[in-house]
Amino acid sequence: IRTQQVRVWRAISPVANASGPQDPVIPTVVVAGTEIDALGWCAPGTGPAPPRGPVDVAAWRLSPDGLVATPISLRRTAPGAGDTPYAALYHEVTDCVAGYGCSGSGVPLLAPTWAGGQYVFRYRSADGQTWWFGADVQILPEPTLPAGTP
């Protein structure tokens, strides 16, 4: 099995004024791969109003028709220490993980990968700046190699 972790940063212009996670004005970017282990954001480091920490990030999973938004819990996995208003990566925290089962003890589990679907994130900095953006997570099948390929 050939594996390689690839980090891709996609530029997206978030919106400040959304009525909630179902608002169709929220821009969405496609994130595709055989596994998506983390999702996150990177705020602009320069400009007229740089972000101020600490930040609050909330996320929702949208139903396939986009009409229902279910809040999801997040755990920041990078950076590992400290708090920064400039960038972070997250894993979903859940009661059950596909392929692993449920904790059974009420202890939330860290999902090893993101499931396919539509997600919306709200970033709010300490100075009140609020930004909304979305990710369309698409899980692709593992590529098959031609016979005889090492």
Secondary structure, 3 states (H helix, E strand, C coil): CCCCCCCCCCCCCCECCCCCCCCCCCCEEEEEECCCCCEEEECCCCCCCCCCCCEEEEEEEECCCCCCEEEEEEEEEECCCCCCCCEEEEEEEECEECCCEECCCCCCEECCCCCCEEEEEEEEECCCCEEEEEEEEEECCCCCCCCCCC
